[in-house]
């Protein structure tokens, strides 16, 4: 070592070190890809068979992995279902990340959420199929489902109340009732599309309905 080189100099990695580092990275990427594939297959199985009827063994088989391979990533059916729920919620949460400054911007958020729906049609079908099941008190995710409903209603009600306070909406507007109507409109049209996708233009149907809401609120 040169006398001018500090004793704490960092050792450069040998070629073998780089290879050792790369292997875990490749393994992590492969594991993430396999996990995502299992979630995709699980969405289809839960949509067609419900939570109780879906089989981890069947999901593993369709994903092309062993039962042990599936259980490595998801230890229980409940854990896998939670991952599917998170995947379903992600695109819709992203569509409402910004705080709308106007009522029109809020309605545009619903339009963006529909666009997110159409980018993930399998998740829309999952929502339509499982909503009724999760609404039942005995379902393992009933509490999560109810909490989500209440959170969405409370958040939207608060936003609409702000629009009433700043004069964008009539002082006689019932913020909570309007919030319920907007949520029902959005979810109802998505459910209709999931049942008969060839018979409804979801973006056009929602946009027309929201335009009517906007005109009514502005009059």
N, C-alpha and C positions, 0 to 999 in steps of 0.2 A: 504494500500500500504506500502511495506517495505521502511524504511528510505533510503536504498541504491538504490532504484529504481528511475530512473530519472522521473521527472514529465511529460516528453513528450513521455513516452513509448507508442509504438503503440499497440492499442487494438487488441487482437486476434479475428478473426471473429467467431461469434456464428454460430452454425449449420444452423440457419435460414438465416444468411448472405450468406453462401455458396450456399444454394438453390436459393437465389435471384440472385446471380451472374450466376449460371449455366443456369437459364431459358433464359436470353437474349442470352447467347452463343448458346444454342440449337436453339433458334429462328433465330439467324443469320445464322447458318449452314443450317437450313431448308429453309430460304429465298434465300441463295446462290444456293442451290440445285434446288429450283423452278425456279430461274432466268436462270440457266444453261439449265434446261429442256425447257424453253420457247425459248431460243436461238436455241437449237437443232431442235425444231419443226419449228421455223421460217426459218431456213436454207432450210428445205425441201419445205416450202410454197413459199418462194421467188424464189427458183430454178425452181419450176413448174409453177408459175403464174407470175413471174416478180414482180417488186416493185409496179407498179400500180395495178396489179391484185390481189395481196395478201391482205387478209382481217384479221384485228386484231381479229375480232370475231371468225373467223375460226381457227386462230392460238391458241387463248385461249381455244376453245373447244377441239382441238386435244391435247393440253397440260394438259387438265383436270382441268382447273381453270376458274373462272368467268372473264368476261370482266374487271370488277373492279380490280380483282386480277392481271391481266396482266398490266393494266394501273398503278398499284401501283409500278411495277418494271420498266416499260417503258411507259413514258407519251404520246408518239406519235409513229407513224409508223416510222418516221425518226430516232427517238432515238433507236428503236429496230433494224432497219437496220444498224445503226452505230455500234451497239454491235455485229451484225453478221459479219460486215466487219472486226472488230477488231479480232474476233475469227478466221476468215479466214486468216488474215495476220500473226497471232502469230506464227504458226509452221514454216512458211517460213522465218520470221525474225530470229527465233532461229537457223535456218540452216545456216545463213550467219553472225553469231555473231562475228566470228573471222576474222581478217584481213589476207588474204592469202599471204604467202611469195613468192609463185611461181605460174606460170600459171596453172600448174597441180593441185595445191591445190585449185585454184579458180574453176576449172572444177569439182573437188571433191565436192565443195560446192553445185553445181547444182545437183549432184547425191544425196547428203544428202537432198536437198530440195524435190526431187522426193520421197525419202523415207518418208519424212514428209507428202507429198501429199497422199501417199497410206495409211498412218495411219489415214487420215481424208478424205476419198473419197467423203463424202457428201459436203465438202467444195470445193473440186475440181469441182464437178458438179455445185455448186453455182457460182464459178468463170466463168465456161464456159457459163452458162446460162445468167449471168448478165453483162458480159463484154461489149457485144454489146449494151445493154440497157444503161449502164452507160456512154458509149462513146457518146451518143446523148446529144447535148447541153442543152436540156430541163430537163434532169434528175437531181433530187435533189443532187445526189452525183457525178455529172459530174466533178466538180472542184476538188474534192478529188481524183477521179480516174485519171484525167490528171496529177495532181501534183505527184501522186505516180509513174506514168509512167516516168515522167521527172526526178524524184529523182532517180529511179532505173537506168535509162540510164546514168545520170550524175555520179553516184557513180561507176558504172561499167566502164565507160569511163576513169575515173580518175585512177582506178586500172590498167587497161590495158595500159594506158599511162606510168605508173610507170614501168611496165614490159618492155615496149619499151625502156625507158630511161636506164634501167639497163642491156639491152642486151638480155633479155629472149625472146623477140619478135623482128622480123625484123624491122629495122628503117623505112621501107616502109609501115608498117602496119597502116591502118586507124583505130585508137582506137575506135572512135565513131561508125563506120560502123560495126566493129567486135562485139561491145557491142550490137548493134541492132540485129545482127544475132544470138548471144547467147540467148538473151531474147526471140526472136521470136521462136527459136528452143525449148526452155524450155516450153514456154506457148503453142506453137502449139501442141507439143506432149501430153501435159496434156489435152488440149482440145480434141484431137483425142481420147485419152483414155476415157474421160468422155462420149463421144458419143458411142464408141464401145469398152467397157472395155474387152470383151471376145476375141477381135481380135488383141490386141496389148499388148505385154509385155513391159510396160512402162519403168522400170529400164533398161532392156536390150536394148531397142530402143534408149533411151537417151545416155546410156553409149557408144554404138557403134558410135553414131553421134559425141559425144564429143571426142572419140578416133580419129576420122577422123579430127576433128578440131585441136587436139593437134599435130597430125602428120603433118598436113599442116602448122601449125604455126612453127613447129620445123625444117622444111625442108629448 
